[in-house]
Amino acid sequence: MEQRRIRLAAVGDELLAGHGDPRALGWLGRVLARTSPENVNLQAYSLAAPNEGTEALANRWLSEAGRRFENGCENRLVIGLSDRDLDLDLSTARSRLNLANILDGAAQMSIKVFVVGPPPGLDPERNRKLADLSAAFGDVTTRRKHVYVDTLNPLLNHEQWRTDLAANGGTPGQAGYGLMAWLVLHRGWYQWLDLPDMN
């Protein structure tokens, strides 16, 4: 049986890079560590840029991810979205459009996309705004038949998540990244890669 070759490029902010994680894995590293299928050569490239909103992400994803893709491989894109658009005063409509442009560009290249939504912080007012943004991201993604993982609602009142953020100055630590990884692994990751569930 011929070996499958998957090239996976992941774009996102500092959470994608595992900022604040003492094990330096973040959620993506933990997910990849649980993804070692037989007869599949999976090559993953993490392309994180700190403090990035959807506008900057839409402008850079193709030039950076495209360099990692290769003919003859199954090329896949992972997007880790952040709450940065709230600080940039982007309208929800603008944020939706930026994500839609990325997804439409990927579709034109027959690239399957897996989108991980922004997780909650500790500020209730900001989380309310973020809930609208996350819902918009989810709507744009699922309308285009890609996979969207909502991390905001499952973690919003999760005691371990909140404790971890409080202990790490507002960013996740080992426990928080573990929770994000669990959500990704149990919300369609293996199906998206056309792999048997390894959980």
N, C-alpha and C positions, 0 to 999 in steps of 0.2 A: 504494500500500500504506500502510495506516494505521500511524503510528509507535507502537511499544510504549513504555509509560511504566512504569519500574520505580522504586519508592521503596525504598531500602535503609537500614535503621537498624542500626547496629552498637553493641553494648554490651560492655563489658569493663573491664579494669584499665589500668594505665599503659602496658603493652606495646601496647595498642590505640592509645594516643595517640602512640606512637613515642618514649617517654621514653628519653633517652640516644642518640638517633639524630641525628648532626650534620646530616642532610638533613631532619629533622623530618617524615619520611614514615611511619616504622614499617612493619610488614608490610602493614597495610591500605592505606596510601597507595601502596605499590609495586604491590599487586594491582590497585587501581583504575586506576592509570596504564596497566596492561596490558589494561584492559577498556574498549574504546571501539568497540563494535559499530556497524555501520551501521544506520540506521533504528530506533535504540533511544535513548530519552531516559532515561539512568540518573542518578538523583539519590541521593547517598549522604550519610548523616549519622552522624558518629562521636560516640558518647556515652560517653566513658571516665570512670571514677571510680577513683582510685588506692586501692590496698590493699583491694580489694573481694572478699569471699568470695561463695559462691553464695547465702547467705541474703539478703544485702543486694541482690544482683543480682535474685533472685526477687521481692523487694519493690518494686524500682523499674523493672524493664524495661518494663512495660506503660504506666505513666504517662509515661515519657520517650519510648519508641519510638512509642507510640500517637499522640503528637502529630505525628509525622513521616509517619504513614501517611495515605493518602487514598483515598476511593472512586474507582473508575475507574482506579486504578494497580495494578500487580502489587506488592504489599507483601511485602518480604522482611526477615528478621531474621538478622543475623550475631552470634554470641556468641563472644567471645574469653575462654576460661576461664583462671584463674590457679591458683597453688599456695597461695593465701591460706588455704584451709580447713585446711591443715596447721597454721598458726599459731593458728587459732581453735579447735583441738581438736574439730572437727566429726567425727563418725563418718562412715565412707564411706557408710553407709546414709542418713545425713542429707543428705550432699552429693548423692547420687543422687536423693533425693526433691526437693530444691530444683531441680535441673536438670529433672527430670521435670515439675514444676509449671509451669516456664516453657514447656517443649515442648508440654505438653497445652493450656496457655492459648493458645499460638500456633496450634495445630491447630484449636481451636474457632473461630478467626478466619480459617482457611484461609491461614495465613501459613507459607511454607516457611522452614525454618531451616537455617543452615550453622554448625556448631559447630567451633571450633578449640581443640584441647586445650592444656593447659599445657606449655610447653617445659621441658627439664631445666635444673638449675643445676649448680654445681660440687661440691656436697656429696653424696658417694655414698650416705650413709644417708638423706638427705632424698629423693634421687632414687628410692630403693627404695620409700619410702612414696608418692611421687608416681606411681610406676608403677601401684600399686594404684588410686589415685584416677583416673588417666587411663583405665585399663581400665574402671573403673566408668562414667565419663562416656561412653566409647565405646559401652558396652553399652546404656545408657539411650537414647542418641541413635539408634543403628542399629535398635534394637527398634521405635522409633517412626518408622522409615523416613525419618529426616533424615540429612544428611551429617555425618560426623565425621572430622576430620583429626587424626591422631595426630602431634604434633610431638615427643613425648618420645623414642620409640624411634629414629627416624631421626637425631636430633641428639645422643643420649646420649653416643656416643663419636666424634662428628664433630670432627675436629681444629680446623677453622676456627671452628666454633661455640664450642668451649671456649676457644680463643685469644682470640676476640672478647670473651667474658664476662670472662675474666681481665684483659683490657686496659681494661675499662670498669666495673670494680668490681662485677661480677656481673650487669649488665644488657647486653642486646645493643647493638651499635653497627651501623654500616652493613652489615657482612658478615653479622651475625647476623639482622638483619631481612630481609636479602636471602634468606637460607636459609629463613626462615619463609614468606616470600612465595612462593618457589619451590614449597614443599610444598603450599601452598594452591592455587596455580595448576595443579598437576599431580595433585591429589587430588579432582577433581570440581567445581571452581569454575564452569567454563563450562557443564558439563552441568546444574548446579544452577540456573543462570540461563537455561537453554534457549538457549544461544548457541553458535555454532561455536567450536571450539578455536582460540585465537589464538597459541598458542605456536609 
